[in-house]
Amino acid sequence: MTSSQSAQIKSEIAAMPSWLRRPIGKASELSTVQRIIKQRQIHTICEEGRCPNRGECYSQKTATFLLMGPTCTRACAFCQVDKGHAPMAVDPEEPQKVAEAVQLLGLRYVVLTSVARDDLSDQGAGHFVRTMEAIRQLTPNTQIEVLTPDFWGGAGAGEAGQRDRIALIVAARPACFNHNIETVRRLTGPVRRGAKYDRSLRVLSLVKELDSSIPTKSGLMLGHGETQEEIITAMADLRAVGCDRLTLGQYMRPSLEHLPVQKYWTPEEFDELGKLAREMGFSHVRSGPLVRSSYHAGEE
């Protein structure tokens, strides 16, 4: 890192509002979860995505598991997760390892997410299901939320392939099916490279079409230059496809290689947006600067 890059990073950190500053937590509070996941060579989005809430979640012995390795086949401009066209082979023992971790942590509600795996024939949908089955064998009372990619790319790309992959997971009956649109329609291209706004809406629509009893959820990361009007339109688009739950959080730039923050939305603005979301009919809303997709996911 050059001296100018170092100076820029320090300048951005100094400019960060006080409400976004949160201690990572004590080592003693983090060690249990970290030890369990490292022993099994599995991954969490808490670490790979550098979530600002991981200290709080780890102290409560909770985590969101990242399936199929830490390398994504896409290159979204906001995301901290590593990118590459040659990710590691999927570990066939990962479902059992995750299930053991869930059992050891005593989780009553677990979130399973993954990198995009456009290199796999089913985009990893089958791996989600195998992991769900393994968890239920060890801890049958644990509720499982899935946070999936759009299942579009790779072999069999297209609407039929996407539907088949989503149907596979829907048939496994998750407690909630989450897929994030991440940003407003106008900014989807530069922010979510390789993704499409309407394609993501279709994921949520398909879940309801296949099984209307499964709650659906989505989220946006604010700060890319969107307007309040665009956010409200995005929320209306989500409600139009039957989306039940919503998360709104602040985008925080992971590095100089990622998109710069265009605006830090205030806690008061997040409160206002959360109120509007509830008035629009979302049954479960989390809206705040440090909110992330899986934050307090098991709470109603």
Secondary structure by P-SEA (a helix, b strand, c coil): ccaaaaaaaaaaaaacccccccccccccccaaaaaaaaaaccccccccccccaaaaaaaacbbbbbccccccccccccccccccccccccccaaaaaaaaaaaaacccbbbbbbcccccccccaaaaaaaaaaaaaaacccbbbbbbcccccccccccaaaaaaaaaaaaaacccbbbbbccccccccccccccccaaaaaaaaaaaaaacccccccccccccccccaaaaaaaaaaaaaaccccbbbbbbbbcccccccccccccaaaaaaaaaaaaaacccccccccccccccccccc
